[in-house]
């Protein structure tokens, strides 16, 4: 039997948390305006896959591992911060790349690369496990039934897919993509700089 109150709590808290801009949001925005719609949706799929992974870890209580081994949490945090800084600097360095060069890349590698970028960007943020641990520790019953477990995971997947999917679909419109191409270098520098700042903030907090 599904614990509806637990699922409702997950829905409410996660719906609020997911719309707060962070590395995932910036990555989706940039991919949507700079690439194909399918690439943006592939990146969203990567983000949602990691969301489900973190949620599963939280429900199973794996977050306790970080509490027992704080050095491990610090290591993961710094590794994630390093990735974000690297990705942001790489984006800035490639800001001058022409739109034609981007368009001539094979479709399949771009799709796979977009999915893997979504995975890497999301898993590089260890604060996600803290967020999910907080959500599910307050929402999940002491002994979660199988039905409730999958209902909570479905809630996380649905909200993440809808939010990031809408962002990707809206910003991948032709008019927005055309506007992006006109200011590509500046937008890439801005997105790259923001990701670097998020990475540095993660390392220092």
MARKOL-586522 format. One line per field, with one value per atom (N, C-alpha, C): residue number from 0; residue in one letter; x negated, y negated, z negated. Coordinates in steps of 0.2 Angstrom, whole numbers. Layout:
pos [NUM,...]
code [A,...]
xx [X,...]
yy [Y,...]
zz [Z,...]
//
This chain:
pos [0,0,0,1,1,1,2,2,2,3,3,3,4,4,4,5,5,5,6,6,6,7,7,7,8,8,8,9,9,9,10,10,10,11,11,11,12,12,12,13,13,13,14,14,14,15,15,15,16,16,16,17,17,17,18,18,18,19,19,19,20,20,20,21,21,21,22,22,22,23,23,23,24,24,24,25,25,25,26,26,26,27,27,27,28,28,28,29,29,29,30,30,30,31,31,31,32,32,32,33,33,33,34,34,34,35,35,35,36,36,36,37,37,37,38,38,38,39,39,39,40,40,40,41,41,41,42,42,42,43,43,43,44,44,44,45,45,45,46,46,46,47,47,47,48,48,48,49,49,49,50,50,50,51,51,51,52,52,52,53,53,53,54,54,54,55,55,55,56,56,56,57,57,57,58,58,58,59,59,59,60,60,60,61,61,61,62,62,62,63,63,63,64,64,64,65,65,65,66,66,66,67,67,67,68,68,68,69,69,69,70,70,70,71,71,71,72,72,72,73,73,73,74,74,74,75,75,75,76,76,76,77,77,77,78,78,78,79,79,79,80,80,80,81,81,81,82,82,82,83,83,83,84,84,84,85,85,85,86,86,86,87,87,87,88,88,88,89,89,89,90,90,90,91,91,91,92,92,92,93,93,93,94,94,94,95,95,95,96,96,96,97,97,97,98,98,98,99,99,99,100,100,100,101,101,101,102,102,102,103,103,103,104,104,104,105,105,105,106,106,106,107,107,107,108,108,108,109,109,109,110,110,110,111,111,111,112,112,112,113,113,113,114,114,114,115,115,115,116,116,116,117,117,117,118,118,118,119,119,119,120,120,120,121,121,121,122,122,122,123,123,123,124,124,124,125,125,125,126,126,126,127,127,127,128,128,128,129,129,129,130,130,130,131,131,131,132,132,132,133,133,133,134,134,134,135,135,135,136,136,136,137,137,137,138,138,138,139,139,139,140,140,140,141,141,141,142,142,142,143,143,143,144,144,144,145,145,145,146,146,146,147,147,147,148,148,148,149,149,149,150,150,150,151,151,151,152,152,152,153,153,153,154,154,154,155,155,155,156,156,156,157,157,157,158,158,158,159,159,159,160,160,160,161,161,161,162,162,162,163,163,163,164,164,164,165,165,165,166,166,166,167,167,167,168,168,168,169,169,169,170,170,170,171,171,171,172,172,172,173,173,173,174,174,174,175,175,175,176,176,176,177,177,177,178,178,178,179,179,179,180,180,180,181,181,181,182,182,182,183,183,183,184,184,184,185,185,185,186,186,186,187,187,187,188,188,188,189,189,189,190,190,190,191,191,191,192,192,192,193,193,193,194,194,194,195,195,195,196,196,196,197,197,197,198,198,198,199,199,199,200,200,200,201,201,201,202,202,202,203,203,203,204,204,204]
code [X,X,X,X,X,X,X,X,X,X,X,X,X,X,X,X,X,X,X,X,X,X,X,X,X,X,X,X,X,X,X,X,X,X,X,X,X,X,X,X,X,X,X,X,X,X,X,X,X,X,X,X,X,X,X,X,X,X,X,X,X,X,X,X,X,X,X,X,X,X,X,X,X,X,X,X,X,X,X,X,X,X,X,X,X,X,X,X,X,X,X,X,X,X,X,X,X,X,X,X,X,X,X,X,X,X,X,X,X,X,X,X,X,X,X,X,X,X,X,X,X,X,X,X,X,X,X,X,X,X,X,X,X,X,X,X,X,X,X,X,X,X,X,X,X,X,X,X,X,X,X,X,X,X,X,X,X,X,X,X,X,X,X,X,X,X,X,X,X,X,X,X,X,X,X,X,X,X,X,X,X,X,X,X,X,X,X,X,X,X,X,X,X,X,X,X,X,X,X,X,X,X,X,X,X,X,X,X,X,X,X,X,X,X,X,X,X,X,X,X,X,X,X,X,X,X,X,X,X,X,X,X,X,X,X,X,X,X,X,X,X,X,X,X,X,X,X,X,X,X,X,X,X,X,X,X,X,X,X,X,X,X,X,X,X,X,X,X,X,X,X,X,X,X,X,X,X,X,X,X,X,X,X,X,X,X,X,X,X,X,X,X,X,X,X,X,X,X,X,X,X,X,X,X,X,X,X,X,X,X,X,X,X,X,X,X,X,X,X,X,X,X,X,X,X,X,X,X,X,X,X,X,X,X,X,X,X,X,X,X,X,X,X,X,X,X,X,X,X,X,X,X,X,X,X,X,X,X,X,X,X,X,X,X,X,X,X,X,X,X,X,X,X,X,X,X,X,X,X,X,X,X,X,X,X,X,X,X,X,X,X,X,X,X,X,X,X,X,X,X,X,X,X,X,X,X,X,X,X,X,X,X,X,X,X,X,X,X,X,X,X,X,X,X,X,X,X,X,X,X,X,X,X,X,X,X,X,X,X,X,X,X,X,X,X,X,X,X,X,X,X,X,X,X,X,X,X,X,X,X,X,X,X,X,X,X,X,X,X,X,X,X,X,X,X,X,X,X,X,X,X,X,X,X,X,X,X,X,X,X,X,X,X,X,X,X,X,X,X,X,X,X,X,X,X,X,X,X,X,X,X,X,X,X,X,X,X,X,X,X,X,X,X,X,X,X,X,X,X,X,X,X,X,X,X,X,X,X,X,X,X,X,X,X,X,X,X,X,X,X,X,X,X,X,X,X,X,X,X,X,X,X,X,X,X,X,X,X,X,X,X,X,X,X,X,X,X,X,X,X,X,X,X,X,X,X,X,X,X,X,X,X,X,X,X,X,X,X,X,X,X,X,X,X,X,X,X,X,X,X,X,X,X,X,X]
xx [-4,0,-4,-3,-7,-5,-10,-9,-8,-2,-1,-4,-4,-7,-14,-18,-25,-27,-23,-23,-22,-17,-15,-20,-24,-29,-35,-37,-42,-40,-34,-32,-33,-30,-31,-38,-42,-49,-53,-52,-57,-55,-48,-46,-49,-49,-52,-60,-63,-70,-73,-69,-72,-72,-67,-67,-72,-76,-81,-87,-89,-94,-101,-104,-110,-114,-119,-123,-119,-114,-110,-106,-103,-99,-103,-109,-113,-115,-117,-119,-113,-107,-101,-100,-100,-99,-104,-111,-116,-115,-114,-113,-107,-102,-95,-96,-100,-101,-106,-111,-117,-117,-112,-112,-105,-104,-98,-93,-87,-82,-83,-85,-86,-92,-97,-103,-101,-97,-95,-91,-86,-82,-87,-92,-97,-100,-102,-105,-101,-94,-89,-89,-89,-88,-94,-100,-106,-105,-102,-101,-96,-91,-85,-88,-92,-95,-99,-103,-106,-102,-97,-92,-89,-87,-84,-89,-96,-101,-102,-102,-103,-97,-91,-85,-85,-87,-87,-92,-98,-103,-100,-96,-94,-88,-84,-79,-82,-88,-91,-95,-96,-100,-108,-110,-117,-120,-116,-119,-122,-120,-124,-131,-133,-140,-144,-141,-145,-146,-141,-141,-146,-147,-152,-159,-159,-166,-166,-167,-166,-172,-178,-183,-181,-176,-174,-169,-165,-161,-165,-170,-175,-178,-180,-183,-179,-172,-167,-166,-165,-164,-169,-175,-181,-181,-180,-180,-175,-169,-163,-165,-167,-169,-174,-179,-184,-182,-177,-174,-170,-166,-162,-167,-172,-177,-180,-182,-185,-180,-173,-168,-167,-167,-165,-171,-177,-183,-183,-182,-182,-176,-171,-166,-168,-171,-174,-179,-183,-189,-186,-180,-178,-172,-172,-167,-167,-173,-174,-173,-171,-170,-164,-165,-159,-153,-147,-141,-141,-145,-145,-149,-155,-159,-155,-151,-146,-141,-138,-133,-136,-142,-144,-147,-146,-148,-143,-145,-140,-134,-128,-123,-123,-125,-125,-130,-136,-141,-138,-135,-132,-127,-123,-117,-120,-125,-128,-132,-135,-139,-135,-129,-124,-121,-120,-117,-123,-129,-135,-136,-135,-136,-131,-125,-120,-121,-124,-126,-131,-137,-143,-141,-137,-135,-131,-127,-122,-126,-130,-133,-139,-142,-147,-145,-138,-136,-134,-139,-137,-132,-130,-125,-118,-118,-112,-110,-115,-113,-111,-114,-111,-104,-103,-96,-91,-93,-88,-88,-93,-93,-89,-89,-84,-77,-76,-69,-66,-70,-67,-67,-72,-72,-66,-63,-57,-51,-52,-45,-44,-50,-49,-47,-43,-42,-48,-48,-53,-55,-49,-50,-46,-49,-46,-44,-37,-35,-37,-37,-40,-36,-29,-25,-26,-27,-29,-36,-41,-47,-47,-44,-43,-39,-34,-30,-34,-38,-43,-48,-50,-55,-52,-46,-42,-40,-39,-38,-44,-50,-56,-57,-56,-58,-53,-47,-42,-43,-44,-45,-52,-57,-63,-63,-59,-58,-54,-49,-44,-48,-51,-54,-60,-65,-70,-68,-64,-61,-58,-54,-50,-56,-61,-66,-70,-71,-75,-70,-64,-60,-59,-57,-56,-62,-68,-74,-77,-75,-77,-73,-68,-65,-69,-67,-71,-73,-68,-70,-75,-74,-79,-86,-86,-93,-96,-92,-95,-97,-94,-96,-103,-103,-109,-115,-114,-120,-123,-118,-121,-125,-124,-128,-131,-133,-136,-142,-147,-153,-151,-147,-145,-141,-136,-132,-136,-141,-145,-150,-152,-157,-153,-146,-142,-140,-138,-137,-143,-148,-155,-157,-156,-158,-154,-147,-142,-144,-145,-147,-154,-158,-165,-163,-159,-157,-154,-149,-146,-151,-155,-160,-165,-167,-171,-167,-161,-156,-156,-155,-154,-160,-166,-172,-174,-171,-172,-167,-161,-156,-157]
yy [6,0,-6,-11,-17,-22,-25,-30,-37,-39,-45,-51,-51,-57,-58,-52,-52,-55,-52,-54,-61,-64,-71,-75,-73,-77,-78,-72,-72,-76,-76,-80,-88,-90,-97,-99,-96,-98,-98,-92,-92,-97,-98,-103,-110,-111,-118,-118,-112,-112,-112,-108,-107,-114,-118,-125,-130,-129,-133,-133,-138,-137,-135,-130,-128,-125,-121,-118,-115,-111,-107,-112,-117,-122,-126,-128,-131,-127,-120,-116,-115,-114,-113,-119,-125,-131,-132,-130,-131,-126,-120,-115,-116,-119,-120,-125,-131,-136,-135,-131,-130,-124,-119,-113,-111,-105,-102,-101,-101,-99,-92,-87,-81,-80,-85,-85,-87,-93,-95,-90,-86,-81,-76,-74,-69,-71,-77,-80,-80,-81,-81,-74,-69,-62,-60,-62,-61,-64,-70,-73,-69,-67,-63,-57,-53,-47,-47,-53,-54,-56,-60,-61,-55,-50,-44,-40,-40,-37,-40,-47,-50,-48,-48,-47,-40,-35,-28,-28,-31,-31,-34,-39,-42,-38,-35,-30,-24,-22,-16,-18,-24,-26,-27,-27,-27,-34,-39,-45,-45,-40,-39,-37,-35,-33,-40,-45,-52,-54,-53,-55,-51,-45,-41,-42,-44,-45,-52,-57,-64,-66,-62,-64,-62,-56,-54,-60,-63,-68,-74,-76,-81,-80,-73,-71,-72,-69,-70,-77,-81,-88,-92,-90,-94,-91,-85,-82,-85,-85,-88,-96,-99,-106,-107,-103,-103,-102,-97,-96,-102,-105,-111,-117,-118,-123,-121,-115,-113,-114,-112,-112,-119,-124,-131,-134,-133,-135,-133,-127,-124,-127,-129,-132,-139,-143,-149,-149,-144,-143,-142,-138,-136,-142,-147,-152,-155,-155,-157,-152,-146,-141,-143,-142,-144,-139,-141,-137,-132,-134,-129,-123,-124,-118,-114,-117,-113,-109,-112,-109,-103,-103,-97,-91,-91,-85,-80,-74,-68,-69,-67,-67,-62,-56,-51,-53,-55,-57,-63,-67,-73,-71,-66,-64,-60,-56,-53,-57,-62,-67,-71,-73,-77,-73,-67,-62,-62,-61,-60,-66,-72,-79,-79,-77,-78,-74,-68,-63,-66,-69,-71,-78,-82,-89,-87,-83,-81,-78,-73,-68,-72,-78,-82,-86,-86,-90,-86,-84,-80,-83,-89,-92,-89,-86,-82,-77,-73,-68,-70,-76,-79,-82,-84,-87,-81,-76,-70,-66,-66,-63,-67,-73,-78,-77,-76,-75,-69,-63,-57,-55,-58,-56,-59,-64,-67,-64,-62,-60,-52,-48,-41,-38,-33,-30,-26,-23,-20,-13,-10,-4,-6,-8,-10,-3,-3,2,1,7,7,2,2,-2,-10,-11,-18,-20,-16,-17,-19,-15,-16,-22,-24,-30,-36,-36,-42,-43,-37,-38,-40,-38,-40,-48,-50,-57,-61,-59,-63,-63,-57,-57,-61,-61,-65,-72,-75,-82,-84,-80,-82,-82,-77,-77,-83,-84,-90,-96,-98,-105,-106,-101,-102,-101,-97,-96,-102,-105,-111,-117,-117,-122,-121,-114,-112,-114,-112,-113,-120,-124,-131,-135,-134,-137,-134,-129,-126,-128,-133,-135,-139,-139,-141,-149,-153,-160,-161,-157,-158,-155,-150,-147,-152,-156,-161,-167,-169,-174,-172,-166,-163,-164,-162,-162,-169,-174,-181,-183,-180,-182,-176,-171,-165,-166,-170,-170,-173,-178,-181,-177,-173,-168,-163,-160,-154,-157,-163,-165,-166,-169,-170,-163,-158,-152,-148,-149,-146,-149,-156,-159,-158,-157,-155,-148,-143,-137,-137,-141,-141,-144,-149,-152,-147,-143,-138,-132,-131,-126,-128,-135,-138,-138,-140,-141,-134,-129,-122,-120,-121,-120,-123,-129,-133,-132,-130,-129,-123]
zz [0,0,0,4,5,-1,-4,-9,-6,-5,-1,-4,-11,-14,-13,-13,-11,-4,0,7,8,5,5,3,-3,-6,-1,2,7,13,15,21,19,13,11,11,7,5,12,16,22,27,28,33,31,25,23,24,22,23,30,34,41,45,44,48,46,40,38,43,46,51,48,52,50,56,55,61,66,64,68,73,70,73,79,77,81,87,86,91,96,93,98,102,99,103,108,107,112,117,116,121,125,122,126,131,129,134,139,137,142,146,144,148,151,152,155,149,150,145,142,146,144,139,141,136,129,129,123,119,122,119,117,120,118,112,111,105,99,101,95,93,98,96,91,93,88,81,81,75,71,74,70,68,72,70,64,63,57,51,53,47,44,49,46,42,44,41,34,33,27,22,25,21,19,23,21,15,15,10,4,4,-2,-5,-1,-4,-7,-4,-7,-13,-14,-20,-19,-12,-11,-13,-14,-16,-23,-26,-33,-32,-26,-25,-25,-22,-23,-30,-34,-41,-45,-43,-46,-44,-38,-35,-32,-36,-33,-28,-29,-24,-17,-16,-10,-7,-11,-9,-6,-10,-8,-1,0,6,12,11,16,18,13,14,18,16,20,27,28,34,39,36,40,41,36,37,43,43,48,55,55,62,64,60,62,64,61,63,69,70,77,82,81,86,88,83,84,88,86,90,97,98,105,109,106,110,112,107,109,114,114,119,126,126,132,135,131,133,140,143,149,155,153,158,162,169,173,173,174,174,180,185,191,188,185,182,178,174,169,173,178,182,186,188,192,188,181,178,178,178,179,174,176,171,165,166,161,155,157,152,148,151,147,143,145,140,134,136,130,125,129,125,120,123,119,113,114,109,103,105,101,97,101,97,92,93,88,82,83,78,74,77,74,70,73,70,63,63,58,52,54,49,46,50,47,41,40,34,28,24,18,14,14,10,12,18,20,15,13,8,1,-1,-7,-6,0,1,0,4,4,-3,-6,-13,-17,-17,-21,-19,-12,-10,-12,-11,-12,-19,-23,-30,-34,-31,-34,-31,-25,-22,-22,-22,-22,-28,-29,-35,-37,-43,-46,-41,-39,-35,-28,-23,-17,-13,-11,-7,0,3,10,15,14,17,16,10,8,11,10,13,20,24,31,33,29,30,28,23,22,28,30,36,42,43,49,48,42,41,43,40,42,49,52,60,64,62,65,65,59,58,61,60,64,71,74,81,84,80,82,82,76,75,80,80,85,92,93,100,103,99,101,102,98,99,106,107,113,119,119,125,126,121,122,125,122,124,131,133,139,145,144,150,155,161,167,165,163,162,157,151,146,148,152,154,159,163,168,164,159,154,151,149,146,150,157,162,163,162,163,157,151,145,142,146,144,139,141,137,130,130,123,119,122,118,115,120,117,112,112,107,100,101,95,92,96,93,90,94,91,84,84,78,72,74,68,66,70,68,64,66,62,55,54,48,44,47,43,40,44,42,37,37,32,25,26,20,17,21,18,14,17,14,7,7,1,-5,-3,-8,-12]
//
